[in-house]
């Protein structure tokens, strides 16, 4: 379902009947190794600097750590905790951070994992994993990020999780809130998602097909599950297919919808799940354009981890969206991996930055949807190369934007970027 919200005359959207959710049954999240990562009542279990105090204003719950003062542009370690770890094991780090806006100061936060060979982080460090960064994003809001599958090095017995704050500007104007810090063993199972895939006939005689390449680089056999999530009004009767791979085997599907799911003239999202205990499965996908007279080159499609689901972003470089057979049209869509309905906003802006209109859609649980020619659907006229489409949602989802050359049917994937503006 979709509706257009006129910037001057907003309208209520009709209710939609619920759709049964489909999806992998993933295991419960691993236990947090950090004590008091939610800062429920105090800062206990953390070593904290003088810049840190407890606040009762958390991310939807009681309790958070508040960092103030002047950490400086190099940064200051404000919180630290040491936990036991096992060598060669993989761990996930995540946190929620609020960086309040101030015209007098700018800043951010950095979470770092340092590995030690002795218990209690008592020895010299043996390794440091890439940091988890929280730059300021306007407007000020709680932001959650994660770093997944951080591998403990050989001989690791403990790890310190450190929070660094940095700022520049007027002394005393900086303020930051930290909540829901988690450090846990990585799940045994991994899910990668292709947000959109299709085997359909196009508007100008071309045919779109999605090819899929899967490789098992492990020295042992394994199973890979591919699930099809379709539009809310479509029946996914063959929604889950399990494939069995020999050691180091590679399989190529020229038309994954037809060859794996037996579906022609169908589109949806493809989550791919596997047991990660044996290492990764290598996945690549491509949208191909099949046309006897005007064949195209197609475009690579992203294969995204769960951490790539977002609640906001911006699409730029939309190409010139002229109408007719000589033009380019822009299709937009989203895959909602959640078990609940999610409201999605696509605000459209012209080259001058002015807001033209906003397209609003309601994504059903575990459903895929696409808006063909979003500029026409939003009565926003044509798009130029400087046009932008922003994106916001109530919960993390996988949005996508594809520009299609009507002459060849060639699609171009438009990558979503972080939106640093309100």
SEBA-99827 format. One line per 4 residues: number of its first residue (from 1); for each residue x, y, z of C-alpha. Coordinates in steps of 0.001 Angstrom, whole numbers. Example, Ala and Ser with C-alpha at 12.3 -4.5 7.8 and 13.67 -1.06 7.14 Angstrom:
1) 12300 -4500 7800 ~ 13670 -1060 7140
//
This chain:
1) 0 0 0 ~ 1244 3504 -667 ~ 3 7027 -315 ~ 1415 10417 -1157
5) 1655 13005 1558 ~ 1292 16467 97 ~ 3444 18900 2061 ~ 450 21242 2480
9) -2445 18792 2875 ~ -1412 15598 4738 ~ -3929 12775 4662 ~ -4512 9776 6877
13) -3506 6399 5494 ~ -5954 3509 5504 ~ -5448 557 7807 ~ -4066 -2656 6374
17) -4930 -6215 7319 ~ -2016 -7987 9027 ~ 86 -10484 7089 ~ 1565 -13603 8637
21) 5291 -13111 9217 ~ 7851 -15212 7413 ~ 11500 -15517 8303 ~ 14357 -17538 9732
25) 13948 -18728 13294 ~ 17165 -17274 14667 ~ 18506 -18176 18096 ~ 18065 -15879 21068
29) 20726 -13191 21360 ~ 23831 -14261 23259 ~ 24310 -13039 26807 ~ 26010 -9694 27270
33) 29492 -10200 28753 ~ 29507 -6637 30057 ~ 28065 -5971 33490 ~ 25641 -3051 33741
37) 25767 -2285 30035 ~ 22355 -629 30335 ~ 23399 1702 33220 ~ 20052 1000 34894
41) 20792 2664 38247 ~ 24444 3690 38309 ~ 27871 3341 36675 ~ 28865 241 38618
45) 31252 -2286 36968 ~ 32714 477 34777 ~ 35942 2392 35319 ~ 34924 5955 34582
49) 36626 9301 34236 ~ 35620 12561 35921 ~ 33680 13592 32807 ~ 31124 10790 33321
53) 28000 10878 35466 ~ 24851 8763 35685 ~ 21621 10016 34090 ~ 18097 8666 34416
57) 17416 9507 30742 ~ 18207 6378 28718 ~ 17286 5165 25258 ~ 13665 4370 26051
61) 14577 2933 29434 ~ 15847 4248 32731 ~ 19569 4881 32950 ~ 22453 6079 30771
65) 26011 7326 31129 ~ 26379 11056 30503 ~ 29710 12403 29266 ~ 30368 16134 29502
69) 33343 18460 29658 ~ 35933 19007 26943 ~ 37382 15680 25738 ~ 39317 17440 22937
73) 39658 16531 19275 ~ 42108 13684 19981 ~ 39681 12068 22390 ~ 39623 10924 25998
77) 38903 7460 27388 ~ 35838 7982 29581 ~ 34618 4416 30317 ~ 36348 1028 30431
81) 35423 -2518 31419 ~ 37399 -5774 31141 ~ 35765 -9128 30339 ~ 37086 -12691 29861
85) 37237 -14026 26291 ~ 38317 -17152 24433 ~ 40941 -17198 21654 ~ 39635 -17638 18098
89) 36048 -16926 19220 ~ 34042 -14182 17489 ~ 32279 -11356 19324 ~ 29752 -8609 18507
93) 30007 -5082 19932 ~ 27041 -2691 19910 ~ 25902 482 21661 ~ 23401 3338 21553
97) 24684 6925 21616 ~ 22973 10313 21730 ~ 25013 13354 20716 ~ 22854 16425 21488
101) 23095 19237 19000 ~ 24909 22447 19930 ~ 25962 25243 17584 ~ 28994 25807 19819
105) 30548 22342 19670 ~ 30889 19216 17542 ~ 31993 15784 18616 ~ 31476 12066 18639
109) 32272 8770 20306 ~ 34436 5754 19565 ~ 34162 2270 21104 ~ 37268 87 20994
113) 38081 -3529 21836 ~ 41647 -4298 22962 ~ 42722 -7911 23465 ~ 45071 -9173 26206
117) 46889 -12479 26790 ~ 46372 -12441 30562 ~ 43125 -12423 32577 ~ 41902 -9089 33854
121) 43561 -7135 31006 ~ 46720 -7062 33142 ~ 49356 -7665 30446 ~ 50439 -5609 27466
125) 47786 -5596 24702 ~ 48287 -8063 21867 ~ 45751 -6674 19384 ~ 43128 -3969 18818
129) 40057 -4446 16623 ~ 38700 -1699 14330 ~ 36787 877 16351 ~ 33014 1380 16333
133) 32450 5037 15450 ~ 29560 7353 16323 ~ 29873 10637 14404 ~ 27299 13332 15009
137) 24153 13039 12871 ~ 21541 15790 12664 ~ 18913 15995 13964 ~ 20073 14795 17369
141) 18668 11344 18108 ~ 19652 8061 19668 ~ 21724 6067 17172 ~ 22543 2376 17483
145) 25505 819 15707 ~ 27384 -2455 15876 ~ 30589 -4201 14842 ~ 30069 -7880 14234
149) 32316 -10921 14299 ~ 35351 -9366 15917 ~ 37788 -12279 16133 ~ 39756 -12788 19337
153) 43424 -13350 18411 ~ 45600 -16316 19322 ~ 46258 -16420 23058 ~ 43584 -13898 24024
157) 42271 -14348 27578 ~ 40561 -11004 28188 ~ 39426 -7871 26371 ~ 38822 -4299 27437
161) 35884 -2396 25985 ~ 36714 1309 26053 ~ 34572 4330 25243 ~ 36358 7395 23921
165) 34724 10793 23510 ~ 36062 13599 21345 ~ 34927 17162 20716 ~ 35950 20494 19318
169) 34524 23941 19941 ~ 33495 25916 22970 ~ 34783 24423 26264 ~ 32016 22975 28378
173) 29446 22799 25561 ~ 29927 19092 24814 ~ 27425 16503 26064 ~ 26933 12846 25133
177) 24746 9974 26381 ~ 25675 6284 26163 ~ 23335 3319 26708 ~ 22783 -365 25882
181) 26462 -1278 25470 ~ 26709 -4962 24578 ~ 29657 -7279 23972 ~ 28622 -10880 23296
185) 29633 -14028 21477 ~ 28614 -13847 17837 ~ 25661 -15936 16801 ~ 26453 -19277 15259
189) 24131 -18413 12386 ~ 24565 -15618 9848 ~ 21956 -14027 7583 ~ 22840 -12026 4473
193) 20101 -10170 2596 ~ 19653 -9205 -1046 ~ 17036 -6412 -646 ~ 15449 -6885 -4067
197) 15533 -9575 -6734 ~ 13285 -10237 -9694 ~ 12395 -12287 -12725 ~ 9937 -9960 -14476
201) 9098 -8349 -17793 ~ 9943 -4646 -17996 ~ 7923 -1720 -19271 ~ 9712 -1443 -22639
205) 10090 -5055 -23777 ~ 13123 -5956 -21701 ~ 13267 -8691 -19078 ~ 14929 -8359 -15683
209) 16552 -11418 -14126 ~ 18584 -11715 -10945 ~ 21613 -13978 -11035 ~ 23074 -15432 -7854
213) 26497 -16954 -7165 ~ 27068 -18940 -3968 ~ 30401 -20394 -2881 ~ 31224 -22571 93
217) 34950 -21929 725 ~ 35005 -24283 3732 ~ 36789 -27671 3578 ~ 33596 -29434 4686
221) 30043 -29770 3384 ~ 27342 -27386 4605 ~ 23765 -26216 4092 ~ 22641 -22790 2868
225) 19011 -21659 3269 ~ 17496 -19158 839 ~ 14159 -17597 1712 ~ 11922 -15563 -576
229) 10038 -12666 1034 ~ 7469 -11300 -1376 ~ 4981 -8424 -1489 ~ 2237 -8501 1116
233) -460 -9420 -1420 ~ 1571 -12250 -2995 ~ 1663 -15888 -1905 ~ 5152 -17294 -1278
237) 4257 -20979 -1521 ~ 7887 -22069 -1967 ~ 9352 -19559 421 ~ 12281 -21579 1791
241) 14777 -23674 -158 ~ 17757 -25451 1426 ~ 20812 -26068 -745 ~ 23614 -28492 172
245) 27179 -27662 -866 ~ 30219 -29873 -1143 ~ 33568 -28536 139 ~ 34746 -25566 -1954
249) 31717 -25870 -4262 ~ 30390 -22895 -6268 ~ 26916 -22694 -7799 ~ 25646 -20167 -10312
253) 21944 -19437 -10846 ~ 21308 -17352 -13946 ~ 17704 -16648 -12883 ~ 17404 -17331 -9160
257) 13645 -16759 -9009 ~ 12959 -19346 -11687 ~ 15727 -21844 -10974 ~ 15497 -21906 -7157
261) 11876 -20987 -6461 ~ 10204 -21958 -9744 ~ 8684 -18492 -10103 ~ 8484 -16368 -13240
265) 7235 -12786 -13240 ~ 7934 -12484 -9534 ~ 9982 -10203 -7270 ~ 10997 -10047 -3632
269) 13837 -9996 -1129 ~ 16245 -12893 -552 ~ 17659 -13485 2957 ~ 20371 -16162 2862
273) 21140 -18011 6092 ~ 23937 -20410 7026 ~ 25910 -21830 9935 ~ 28886 -19482 10329
277) 30828 -21849 12592 ~ 32617 -23112 9468 ~ 33370 -19594 8256 ~ 31611 -17383 5713
281) 29617 -18272 2631 ~ 30575 -16045 -311 ~ 27530 -14528 -2038 ~ 27231 -12205 -5021
285) 24173 -11099 -6984 ~ 23446 -9160 -10141 ~ 20377 -7700 -11861 ~ 20628 -8595 -15547
289) 18782 -7009 -18455 ~ 17674 -9429 -21174 ~ 16565 -7795 -24453 ~ 17121 -9245 -27933
293) 17555 -5843 -29611 ~ 18879 -3721 -26745 ~ 20814 -5876 -24279 ~ 22155 -4114 -21209
297) 25037 -4633 -18820 ~ 22959 -4947 -15659 ~ 24108 -3900 -12191 ~ 25603 -5560 -9131
301) 23235 -5947 -6185 ~ 24445 -5616 -2595 ~ 24504 -8584 -237 ~ 23957 -7034 3197
305) 24567 -8222 6768 ~ 21904 -7635 9415 ~ 23788 -4576 10671 ~ 23107 -2816 7333
309) 19406 -2351 8090 ~ 18856 1396 8648 ~ 16252 3882 9857 ~ 17478 6897 7864
313) 19659 7811 4907 ~ 19877 9749 1658 ~ 20037 8774 -2025 ~ 21941 11077 -4396
317) 23196 10824 -7980 ~ 19807 9672 -9244 ~ 20633 10179 -12943 ~ 18388 12207 -15205
321) 14854 10821 -14909 ~ 13289 11945 -18200 ~ 10075 10286 -19320 ~ 9490 8105 -22362
325) 11600 5485 -24114 ~ 14662 7771 -24198 ~ 14576 8539 -20502 ~ 15369 7093 -17102
329) 12939 6140 -14374 ~ 13703 5666 -10693 ~ 12141 2805 -8731 ~ 12253 2765 -4937
333) 11430 94 -2410 ~ 12132 -1546 908 ~ 12357 -4939 2578 ~ 11003 -4969 6119
337) 12742 -7749 8142 ~ 10734 -6991 11285 ~ 7772 -8867 12727 ~ 5636 -5715 12806
341) 4364 -3084 10368 ~ 6772 -210 9729 ~ 5965 3261 8353 ~ 8409 4395 5650
345) 8938 7991 4425 ~ 10613 8952 1133 ~ 10933 12805 1133 ~ 11834 14062 -2357
349) 13968 17193 -2850 ~ 14845 19139 -5997 ~ 18279 20299 -7095 ~ 17806 23504 -5100
353) 17246 21474 -1919 ~ 13592 22434 -1621 ~ 11205 19722 -465 ~ 8804 18757 -3285
357) 6717 16008 -1754 ~ 6913 12926 465 ~ 5854 9421 -439 ~ 4717 7377 2561
361) 4310 3595 2540 ~ 3433 1042 5179 ~ 5631 -2049 4986 ~ 3990 -5251 6204
365) 5895 -7648 8492 ~ 8642 -9549 6661 ~ 7414 -8124 3345 ~ 9028 -6619 247
369) 7544 -3698 -1668 ~ 8519 -1572 -4666 ~ 7301 1808 -5926 ~ 7637 2026 -9704
373) 8752 5478 -10911 ~ 8747 7140 -7497 ~ 8803 10671 -8925 ~ 5609 10053 -10882
377) 4020 8240 -7937 ~ 4739 11232 -5701 ~ 3621 13769 -8352 ~ 7108 15241 -8053
381) 7741 15828 -11751 ~ 11012 14729 -13338 ~ 14283 14266 -11476 ~ 17615 15793 -12390
385) 21056 14549 -11343 ~ 20959 16917 -8365 ~ 17652 15608 -7043 ~ 17776 13717 -3753
389) 15524 11282 -1975 ~ 15780 11012 1779 ~ 14646 7990 3740 ~ 13330 7506 7277
393) 11562 4591 8951 ~ 10244 3580 12351 ~ 12511 521 12581 ~ 15638 -733 10779
397) 14833 -1925 7248 ~ 16593 -2409 3897 ~ 15669 445 1516 ~ 16700 456 -2140
401) 16674 2768 -5151 ~ 17284 1683 -8753 ~ 17528 3977 -11792 ~ 16521 2245 -15054
405) 17605 3437 -18498 ~ 14491 3033 -20635 ~ 16545 2720 -23842 ~ 18380 -451 -22803
409) 16491 -1392 -19653 ~ 19819 -1190 -17832 ~ 19399 -736 -14072 ~ 21832 1202 -11877
413) 21904 540 -8132 ~ 21851 3804 -6117 ~ 23721 3343 -2848 ~ 22192 4836 286
417) 24427 7213 2259 ~ 24353 8441 5818 ~ 22218 11570 6080 ~ 24024 14204 8144
421) 21326 16838 7751 ~ 17937 17208 9449
//
